Amino acid sequence: MDISLIFKIAAVGILVSVVSQVLKQSGREEHVFLVNLAGLILVLFWIVPYISELFESIKNLFAL
């Protein structure tokens, strides 16, 4: 895993929190949920290959 992935996740988290606060202040609560969901899905797409690789490594370690 590369350190740039951690920085990308942090950047998405900061961006989502800023956009959420702006939307809350403007009274668009329904859009806040969608922004948070989009940020979560984006980060999950980045992380899922690493989780899959982790499970494959564990599977090979125990030779199942």
PDB file with SEQRES, HELIX, SHEET and CRYST1 records, atoms N, CA, C and O in Angstrom:
SEQRES   1 A   64  MET ASP ILE SER LEU ILE PHE LYS ILE ALA ALA VAL GLY          
SEQRES   2 A   64  ILE LEU VAL SER VAL VAL SER GLN VAL LEU LYS GLN SER          
SEQRES   3 A   64  GLY ARG GLU GLU HIS VAL PHE LEU VAL ASN LEU ALA GLY          
SEQRES   4 A   64  LEU ILE LEU VAL LEU PHE TRP ILE VAL PRO TYR ILE SER          
SEQRES   5 A   64  GLU LEU PHE GLU SER ILE LYS ASN LEU PHE ALA LEU              
HELIX    1 AA1 ILE A    3  GLN A   25  1                                  23    
HELIX    2 AA2 GLU A   29  PHE A   62  1                                  34    
CRYST1    1.000    1.000    1.000  90.00  90.00  90.00 P 1           1          
ATOM      1  N   MET A   1       0.850  -1.173   0.000  1.00  0.00           N  
ATOM      2  CA  MET A   1       0.000   0.000   0.000  1.00  0.00           C  
ATOM      3  C   MET A   1       0.893   1.232   0.000  1.00  0.00           C  
ATOM      4  O   MET A   1       1.888   1.304   0.720  1.00  0.00           O  
ATOM      5  N   ASP A   2       0.522   2.168  -0.800  1.00  0.00           N  
ATOM      6  CA  ASP A   2       1.308   3.373  -0.973  1.00  0.00           C  
ATOM      7  C   ASP A   2       0.800   4.481  -0.051  1.00  0.00           C  
ATOM      8  O   ASP A   2      -0.384   4.533   0.283  1.00  0.00           O  
ATOM      9  N   ILE A   3       1.698   5.347   0.348  1.00  0.00           N  
ATOM     10  CA  ILE A   3       1.327   6.450   1.238  1.00  0.00           C  
ATOM     11  C   ILE A   3       0.398   7.449   0.537  1.00  0.00           C  
ATOM     12  O   ILE A   3      -0.360   8.163   1.193  1.00  0.00           O  
ATOM     13  N   SER A   4       0.463   7.495  -0.790  1.00  0.00           N  
ATOM     14  CA  SER A   4      -0.400   8.428  -1.518  1.00  0.00           C  
ATOM     15  C   SER A   4      -1.872   8.056  -1.355  1.00  0.00           C  
ATOM     16  O   SER A   4      -2.737   8.930  -1.404  1.00  0.00           O  
ATOM     17  N   LEU A   5      -2.167   6.765  -1.161  1.00  0.00           N  
ATOM     18  CA  LEU A   5      -3.547   6.348  -0.938  1.00  0.00           C  
ATOM     19  C   LEU A   5      -4.083   6.941   0.362  1.00  0.00           C  
ATOM     20  O   LEU A   5      -5.237   7.365   0.424  1.00  0.00           O  
ATOM     21  N   ILE A   6      -3.266   6.970   1.377  1.00  0.00           N  
ATOM     22  CA  ILE A   6      -3.677   7.560   2.657  1.00  0.00           C  
ATOM     23  C   ILE A   6      -3.954   9.050   2.495  1.00  0.00           C  
ATOM     24  O   ILE A   6      -4.917   9.570   3.059  1.00  0.00           O  
ATOM     25  N   PHE A   7      -3.109   9.737   1.723  1.00  0.00           N  
ATOM     26  CA  PHE A   7      -3.332  11.159   1.482  1.00  0.00           C  
ATOM     27  C   PHE A   7      -4.598  11.397   0.659  1.00  0.00           C  
ATOM     28  O   PHE A   7      -5.318  12.368   0.893  1.00  0.00           O  
ATOM     29  N   LYS A   8      -4.872  10.511  -0.304  1.00  0.00           N  
ATOM     30  CA  LYS A   8      -6.101  10.635  -1.094  1.00  0.00           C  
ATOM     31  C   LYS A   8      -7.328  10.478  -0.215  1.00  0.00           C  
ATOM     32  O   LYS A   8      -8.287  11.240  -0.337  1.00  0.00           O  
ATOM     33  N   ILE A   9      -7.300   9.489   0.670  1.00  0.00           N  
ATOM     34  CA  ILE A   9      -8.432   9.257   1.565  1.00  0.00           C  
ATOM     35  C   ILE A   9      -8.630  10.439   2.497  1.00  0.00           C  
ATOM     36  O   ILE A   9      -9.761  10.848   2.757  1.00  0.00           O  
ATOM     37  N   ALA A  10      -7.532  10.989   3.001  1.00  0.00           N  
ATOM     38  CA  ALA A  10      -7.628  12.161   3.877  1.00  0.00           C  
ATOM     39  C   ALA A  10      -8.188  13.358   3.114  1.00  0.00           C  
ATOM     40  O   ALA A  10      -9.000  14.113   3.648  1.00  0.00           O  
ATOM     41  N   ALA A  11      -7.757  13.531   1.870  1.00  0.00           N  
ATOM     42  CA  ALA A  11      -8.253  14.649   1.068  1.00  0.00           C  
ATOM     43  C   ALA A  11      -9.751  14.511   0.797  1.00  0.00           C  
ATOM     44  O   ALA A  11     -10.490  15.494   0.851  1.00  0.00           O  
ATOM     45  N   VAL A  12     -10.190  13.298   0.507  1.00  0.00           N  
ATOM     46  CA  VAL A  12     -11.620  13.083   0.282  1.00  0.00           C  
ATOM     47  C   VAL A  12     -12.392  13.356   1.570  1.00  0.00           C  
ATOM     48  O   VAL A  12     -13.463  13.961   1.530  1.00  0.00           O  
ATOM     49  N   GLY A  13     -11.867  12.922   2.697  1.00  0.00           N  
ATOM     50  CA  GLY A  13     -12.533  13.177   3.969  1.00  0.00           C  
ATOM     51  C   GLY A  13     -12.660  14.660   4.279  1.00  0.00           C  
ATOM     52  O   GLY A  13     -13.712  15.116   4.728  1.00  0.00           O  
ATOM     53  N   ILE A  14     -11.591  15.412   4.042  1.00  0.00           N  
ATOM     54  CA  ILE A  14     -11.631  16.861   4.277  1.00  0.00           C  
ATOM     55  C   ILE A  14     -12.602  17.527   3.326  1.00  0.00           C  
ATOM     56  O   ILE A  14     -13.385  18.385   3.735  1.00  0.00           O  
ATOM     57  N   LEU A  15     -12.559  17.137   2.047  1.00  0.00           N  
ATOM     58  CA  LEU A  15     -13.449  17.728   1.055  1.00  0.00           C  
ATOM     59  C   LEU A  15     -14.912  17.429   1.359  1.00  0.00           C  
ATOM     60  O   LEU A  15     -15.765  18.309   1.245  1.00  0.00           O  
ATOM     61  N   VAL A  16     -15.201  16.197   1.743  1.00  0.00           N  
ATOM     62  CA  VAL A  16     -16.576  15.824   2.068  1.00  0.00           C  
ATOM     63  C   VAL A  16     -17.064  16.591   3.291  1.00  0.00           C  
ATOM     64  O   VAL A  16     -18.210  17.040   3.321  1.00  0.00           O  
ATOM     65  N   SER A  17     -16.223  16.743   4.285  1.00  0.00           N  
ATOM     66  CA  SER A  17     -16.662  17.464   5.486  1.00  0.00           C  
ATOM     67  C   SER A  17     -16.910  18.938   5.205  1.00  0.00           C  
ATOM     68  O   SER A  17     -17.854  19.516   5.741  1.00  0.00           O  
ATOM     69  N   VAL A  18     -16.081  19.553   4.375  1.00  0.00           N  
ATOM     70  CA  VAL A  18     -16.283  20.971   4.030  1.00  0.00           C  
ATOM     71  C   VAL A  18     -17.564  21.146   3.223  1.00  0.00           C  
ATOM     72  O   VAL A  18     -18.365  22.038   3.503  1.00  0.00           O  
ATOM     73  N   VAL A  19     -17.755  20.285   2.216  1.00  0.00           N  
ATOM     74  CA  VAL A  19     -18.962  20.384   1.393  1.00  0.00           C  
ATOM     75  C   VAL A  19     -20.202  20.106   2.234  1.00  0.00           C  
ATOM     76  O   VAL A  19     -21.235  20.746   2.040  1.00  0.00           O  
ATOM     77  N   SER A  20     -20.114  19.167   3.158  1.00  0.00           N  
ATOM     78  CA  SER A  20     -21.252  18.865   4.031  1.00  0.00           C  
ATOM     79  C   SER A  20     -21.621  20.062   4.897  1.00  0.00           C  
ATOM     80  O   SER A  20     -22.800  20.376   5.061  1.00  0.00           O  
ATOM     81  N   GLN A  21     -20.620  20.724   5.446  1.00  0.00           N  
ATOM     82  CA  GLN A  21     -20.897  21.898   6.276  1.00  0.00           C  
ATOM     83  C   GLN A  21     -21.518  23.027   5.461  1.00  0.00           C  
ATOM     84  O   GLN A  21     -22.429  23.707   5.933  1.00  0.00           O  
ATOM     85  N   VAL A  22     -21.033  23.228   4.251  1.00  0.00           N  
ATOM     86  CA  VAL A  22     -21.597  24.280   3.390  1.00  0.00           C  
ATOM     87  C   VAL A  22     -23.048  23.950   3.044  1.00  0.00           C  
ATOM     88  O   VAL A  22     -23.911  24.828   3.069  1.00  0.00           O  
ATOM     89  N   LEU A  23     -23.312  22.690   2.721  1.00  0.00           N  
ATOM     90  CA  LEU A  23     -24.682  22.298   2.388  1.00  0.00           C  
ATOM     91  C   LEU A  23     -25.607  22.385   3.597  1.00  0.00           C  
ATOM     92  O   LEU A  23     -26.772  22.753   3.450  1.00  0.00           O  
ATOM     93  N   LYS A  24     -25.111  22.054   4.788  1.00  0.00           N  
ATOM     94  CA  LYS A  24     -25.939  22.177   5.988  1.00  0.00           C  
ATOM     95  C   LYS A  24     -26.295  23.629   6.255  1.00  0.00           C  
ATOM     96  O   LYS A  24     -27.423  23.938   6.641  1.00  0.00           O  
ATOM     97  N   GLN A  25     -25.339  24.511   6.051  1.00  0.00           N  
ATOM     98  CA  GLN A  25     -25.588  25.936   6.290  1.00  0.00           C  
ATOM     99  C   GLN A  25     -26.582  26.512   5.287  1.00  0.00           C  
ATOM    100  O   GLN A  25     -27.314  27.449   5.602  1.00  0.00           O  
ATOM    101  N   SER A  26     -26.607  25.949   4.077  1.00  0.00           N  
ATOM    102  CA  SER A  26     -27.532  26.456   3.069  1.00  0.00           C  
ATOM    103  C   SER A  26     -28.894  25.763   3.142  1.00  0.00           C  
ATOM    104  O   SER A  26     -29.795  26.086   2.368  1.00  0.00           O  
ATOM    105  N   GLY A  27     -29.048  24.820   4.062  1.00  0.00           N  
ATOM    106  CA  GLY A  27     -30.342  24.187   4.283  1.00  0.00           C  
ATOM    107  C   GLY A  27     -30.642  23.031   3.353  1.00  0.00           C  
ATOM    108  O   GLY A  27     -31.808  22.696   3.146  1.00  0.00           O  
ATOM    109  N   ARG A  28     -29.638  22.425   2.800  1.00  0.00           N  
ATOM    110  CA  ARG A  28     -29.848  21.298   1.889  1.00  0.00           C  
ATOM    111  C   ARG A  28     -29.385  20.000   2.559  1.00  0.00           C  
ATOM    112  O   ARG A  28     -28.383  19.395   2.178  1.00  0.00           O  
ATOM    113  N   GLU A  29     -30.151  19.606   3.561  1.00  0.00           N  
ATOM    114  CA  GLU A  29     -29.807  18.425   4.346  1.00  0.00           C  
ATOM    115  C   GLU A  29     -29.840  17.152   3.518  1.00  0.00           C  
ATOM    116  O   GLU A  29     -29.054  16.238   3.764  1.00  0.00           O  
ATOM    117  N   GLU A  30     -30.742  17.074   2.534  1.00  0.00           N  
ATOM    118  CA  GLU A  30     -30.853  15.853   1.740  1.00  0.00           C  
ATOM    119  C   GLU A  30     -29.629  15.637   0.853  1.00  0.00           C  
ATOM    120  O   GLU A  30     -29.301  14.499   0.514  1.00  0.00           O  
ATOM    121  N   HIS A  31     -28.956  16.715   0.479  1.00  0.00           N  
ATOM    122  CA  HIS A  31     -27.758  16.603  -0.344  1.00  0.00           C  
ATOM    123  C   HIS A  31     -26.534  16.194   0.488  1.00  0.00           C  
ATOM    124  O   HIS A  31     -25.585  15.620  -0.045  1.00  0.00           O  
ATOM    125  N   VAL A  32     -26.558  16.485   1.766  1.00  0.00           N  
ATOM    126  CA  VAL A  32     -25.448  16.130   2.645  1.00  0.00           C  
ATOM    127  C   VAL A  32     -25.285  14.619   2.691  1.00  0.00           C  
ATOM    128  O   VAL A  32     -24.169  14.104   2.629  1.00  0.00           O  
ATOM    129  N   PHE A  33     -26.395  13.919   2.798  1.00  0.00           N  
ATOM    130  CA  PHE A  33     -26.341  12.458   2.811  1.00  0.00           C  
ATOM    131  C   PHE A  33     -25.735  11.913   1.523  1.00  0.00           C  
ATOM    132  O   PHE A  33     -24.922  10.989   1.559  1.00  0.00           O  
ATOM    133  N   LEU A  34     -26.123  12.479   0.396  1.00  0.00           N  
ATOM    134  CA  LEU A  34     -25.607  12.003  -0.890  1.00  0.00           C  
ATOM    135  C   LEU A  34     -24.119  12.285  -1.042  1.00  0.00           C  
ATOM    136  O   LEU A  34     -23.395  11.467  -1.609  1.00  0.00           O  
ATOM    137  N   VAL A  35     -23.653  13.418  -0.549  1.00  0.00           N  
ATOM    138  CA  VAL A  35     -22.231  13.742  -0.613  1.00  0.00           C  
ATOM    139  C   VAL A  35     -21.430  12.780   0.259  1.00  0.00           C  
ATOM    140  O   VAL A  35     -20.379  12.289  -0.152  1.00  0.00           O  
ATOM    141  N   ASN A  36     -21.927  12.515   1.453  1.00  0.00           N  
ATOM    142  CA  ASN A  36     -21.249  11.566   2.336  1.00  0.00           C  
ATOM    143  C   ASN A  36     -21.216  10.164   1.729  1.00  0.00           C  
ATOM    144  O   ASN A  36     -20.199   9.475   1.804  1.00  0.00           O  
ATOM    145  N   LEU A  37     -22.310   9.750   1.137  1.00  0.00           N  
ATOM    146  CA  LEU A  37     -22.378   8.442   0.507  1.00  0.00           C  
ATOM    147  C   LEU A  37     -21.415   8.350  -0.684  1.00  0.00           C  
ATOM    148  O   LEU A  37     -20.751   7.331  -0.869  1.00  0.00           O  
ATOM    149  N   ALA A  38     -21.344   9.404  -1.479  1.00  0.00           N  
ATOM    150  CA  ALA A  38     -20.427   9.416  -2.626  1.00  0.00           C  
ATOM    151  C   ALA A  38     -18.975   9.337  -2.163  1.00  0.00           C  
ATOM    152  O   ALA A  38     -18.177   8.624  -2.770  1.00  0.00           O  
ATOM    153  N   GLY A  39     -18.622  10.048  -1.110  1.00  0.00           N  
ATOM    154  CA  GLY A  39     -17.270   9.977  -0.564  1.00  0.00           C  
ATOM    155  C   GLY A  39     -16.936   8.592  -0.046  1.00  0.00           C  
ATOM    156  O   GLY A  39     -15.829   8.097  -0.257  1.00  0.00           O  
ATOM    157  N   LEU A  40     -17.877   7.969   0.624  1.00  0.00           N  
ATOM    158  CA  LEU A  40     -17.671   6.617   1.140  1.00  0.00           C  
ATOM    159  C   LEU A  40     -17.479   5.613   0.009  1.00  0.00           C  
ATOM    160  O   LEU A  40     -16.592   4.762   0.078  1.00  0.00           O  
ATOM    161  N   ILE A  41     -18.298   5.708  -1.022  1.00  0.00           N  
ATOM    162  CA  ILE A  41     -18.188   4.786  -2.154  1.00  0.00           C  
ATOM    163  C   ILE A  41     -16.868   4.972  -2.873  1.00  0.00           C  
ATOM    164  O   ILE A  41     -16.240   3.994  -3.279  1.00  0.00           O  
ATOM    165  N   LEU A  42     -16.438   6.214  -3.037  1.00  0.00           N  
ATOM    166  CA  LEU A  42     -15.160   6.486  -3.704  1.00  0.00           C  
ATOM    167  C   LEU A  42     -13.999   5.860  -2.935  1.00  0.00           C  
ATOM    168  O   LEU A  42     -13.130   5.219  -3.526  1.00  0.00           O  
ATOM    169  N   VAL A  43     -13.990   6.047  -1.639  1.00  0.00           N  
ATOM    170  CA  VAL A  43     -12.917   5.483  -0.814  1.00  0.00           C  
ATOM    171  C   VAL A  43     -12.977   3.956  -0.812  1.00  0.00           C  
ATOM    172  O   VAL A  43     -11.935   3.300  -0.825  1.00  0.00           O  
ATOM    173  N   LEU A  44     -14.171   3.388  -0.795  1.00  0.00           N  
ATOM    174  CA  LEU A  44     -14.288   1.932  -0.830  1.00  0.00           C  
ATOM    175  C   LEU A  44     -13.755   1.353  -2.133  1.00  0.00           C  
ATOM    176  O   LEU A  44     -13.136   0.289  -2.129  1.00  0.00           O  
ATOM    177  N   PHE A  45     -13.989   2.046  -3.257  1.00  0.00           N  
ATOM    178  CA  PHE A  45     -13.438   1.579  -4.528  1.00  0.00           C  
ATOM    179  C   PHE A  45     -11.917   1.575  -4.505  1.00  0.00           C  
ATOM    180  O   PHE A  45     -11.292   0.732  -5.149  1.00  0.00           O  
ATOM    181  N   TRP A  46     -11.319   2.497  -3.780  1.00  0.00           N  
ATOM    182  CA  TRP A  46      -9.857   2.532  -3.675  1.00  0.00           C  
ATOM    183  C   TRP A  46      -9.330   1.435  -2.753  1.00  0.00           C  
ATOM    184  O   TRP A  46      -8.242   0.908  -2.985  1.00  0.00           O  
ATOM    185  N   ILE A  47     -10.082   1.085  -1.715  1.00  0.00           N  
ATOM    186  CA  ILE A  47      -9.594   0.179  -0.680  1.00  0.00           C  
ATOM    187  C   ILE A  47      -9.887  -1.290  -0.982  1.00  0.00           C  
ATOM    188  O   ILE A  47      -9.129  -2.162  -0.557  1.00  0.00           O  
ATOM    189  N   VAL A  48     -10.955  -1.581  -1.696  1.00  0.00           N  
ATOM    190  CA  VAL A  48     -11.364  -2.973  -1.926  1.00  0.00           C  
ATOM    191  C   VAL A  48     -10.255  -3.825  -2.547  1.00  0.00           C  
ATOM    192  O   VAL A  48     -10.087  -4.966  -2.116  1.00  0.00           O  
ATOM    193  N   PRO A  49      -9.491  -3.347  -3.530  1.00  0.00           N  
ATOM    194  CA  PRO A  49      -8.409  -4.215  -4.043  1.00  0.00           C  
ATOM    195  C   PRO A  49      -7.370  -4.586  -2.986  1.00  0.00           C  
ATOM    196  O   PRO A  49      -6.839  -5.696  -3.003  1.00  0.00           O  
ATOM    197  N   TYR A  50      -7.083  -3.678  -2.081  1.00  0.00           N  
ATOM    198  CA  TYR A  50      -6.116  -3.974  -1.025  1.00  0.00           C  
ATOM    199  C   TYR A  50      -6.683  -4.980  -0.028  1.00  0.00           C  
ATOM    200  O   TYR A  50      -5.950  -5.833   0.472  1.00  0.00           O  
ATOM    201  N   ILE A  51      -7.974  -4.891   0.263  1.00  0.00           N  
ATOM    202  CA  ILE A  51      -8.602  -5.861   1.157  1.00  0.00           C  
ATOM    203  C   ILE A  51      -8.617  -7.241   0.508  1.00  0.00           C  
ATOM    204  O   ILE A  51      -8.371  -8.248   1.172  1.00  0.00           O  
ATOM    205  N   SER A  52      -8.904  -7.282  -0.779  1.00  0.00           N  
ATOM    206  CA  SER A  52      -8.876  -8.547  -1.508  1.00  0.00           C  
ATOM    207  C   SER A  52      -7.475  -9.154  -1.490  1.00  0.00           C  
ATOM    208  O   SER A  52      -7.314 -10.359  -1.297  1.00  0.00           O  
ATOM    209  N   GLU A  53      -6.482  -8.325  -1.689  1.00  0.00           N  
ATOM    210  CA  GLU A  53      -5.091  -8.793  -1.636  1.00  0.00           C  
ATOM    211  C   GLU A  53      -4.738  -9.317  -0.245  1.00  0.00           C  
ATOM    212  O   GLU A  53      -4.034 -10.320  -0.120  1.00  0.00           O  
ATOM    213  N   LEU A  54      -5.219  -8.650   0.788  1.00  0.00           N  
ATOM    214  CA  LEU A  54      -4.982  -9.097   2.157  1.00  0.00           C  
ATOM    215  C   LEU A  54      -5.581 -10.478   2.393  1.00  0.00           C  
ATOM    216  O   LEU A  54      -4.923 -11.348   2.963  1.00  0.00           O  
ATOM    217  N   PHE A  55      -6.825 -10.689   1.960  1.00  0.00           N  
ATOM    218  CA  PHE A  55      -7.460 -11.989   2.143  1.00  0.00           C  
ATOM    219  C   PHE A  55      -6.752 -13.078   1.350  1.00  0.00           C  
ATOM    220  O   PHE A  55      -6.636 -14.209   1.823  1.00  0.00           O  
ATOM    221  N   GLU A  56      -6.283 -12.758   0.164  1.00  0.00           N  
ATOM    222  CA  GLU A  56      -5.529 -13.740  -0.616  1.00  0.00           C  
ATOM    223  C   GLU A  56      -4.216 -14.096   0.086  1.00  0.00           C  
ATOM    224  O   GLU A  56      -3.814 -15.260   0.091  1.00  0.00           O  
ATOM    225  N   SER A  57      -3.562 -13.122   0.668  1.00  0.00           N  
ATOM    226  CA  SER A  57      -2.319 -13.386   1.402  1.00  0.00           C  
ATOM    227  C   SER A  57      -2.568 -14.263   2.619  1.00  0.00           C  
ATOM    228  O   SER A  57      -1.789 -15.171   2.910  1.00  0.00           O  
ATOM    229  N   ILE A  58      -3.655 -13.988   3.327  1.00  0.00           N  
ATOM    230  CA  ILE A  58      -3.988 -14.808   4.493  1.00  0.00           C  
ATOM    231  C   ILE A  58      -4.352 -16.224   4.057  1.00  0.00           C  
ATOM    232  O   ILE A  58      -3.974 -17.198   4.708  1.00  0.00           O  
ATOM    233  N   LYS A  59      -5.078 -16.331   2.964  1.00  0.00           N  
ATOM    234  CA  LYS A  59      -5.444 -17.644   2.442  1.00  0.00           C  
ATOM    235  C   LYS A  59      -4.204 -18.439   2.052  1.00  0.00           C  
ATOM    236  O   LYS A  59      -4.115 -19.632   2.345  1.00  0.00           O  
ATOM    237  N   ASN A  60      -3.253 -17.793   1.396  1.00  0.00           N  
ATOM    238  CA  ASN A  60      -2.021 -18.467   1.016  1.00  0.00           C  
ATOM    239  C   ASN A  60      -1.145 -18.798   2.220  1.00  0.00           C  
ATOM    240  O   ASN A  60      -0.437 -19.805   2.223  1.00  0.00           O  
ATOM    241  N   LEU A  61      -1.197 -17.951   3.234  1.00  0.00           N  
ATOM    242  CA  LEU A  61      -0.417 -18.193   4.436  1.00  0.00           C  
ATOM    243  C   LEU A  61      -0.852 -19.473   5.138  1.00  0.00           C  
ATOM    244  O   LEU A  61      -0.024 -20.274   5.572  1.00  0.00           O  
ATOM    245  N   PHE A  62      -2.154 -19.648   5.239  1.00  0.00           N  
ATOM    246  CA  PHE A  62      -2.674 -20.835   5.907  1.00  0.00           C  
ATOM    247  C   PHE A  62      -2.944 -21.987   4.944  1.00  0.00           C  
ATOM    248  O   PHE A  62      -3.377 -23.060   5.363  1.00  0.00           O  
ATOM    249  N   ALA A  63      -2.694 -21.771   3.674  1.00  0.00           N  
ATOM    250  CA  ALA A  63      -2.833 -22.800   2.611  1.00  0.00           C  
ATOM    251  C   ALA A  63      -4.200 -23.452   2.652  1.00  0.00           C  
ATOM    252  O   ALA A  63      -4.329 -24.674   2.714  1.00  0.00           O  
ATOM    253  N   LEU A  64      -5.215 -22.606   2.614  1.00  0.00           N  
ATOM    254  CA  LEU A  64      -6.584 -23.136   2.611  1.00  0.00           C  
ATOM    255  C   LEU A  64      -7.075 -23.353   1.204  1.00  0.00           C  
ATOM    256  O   LEU A  64      -8.207 -23.794   1.006  1.00  0.00           O  
TER     257      LEU A  64                                                      
END                                                                             
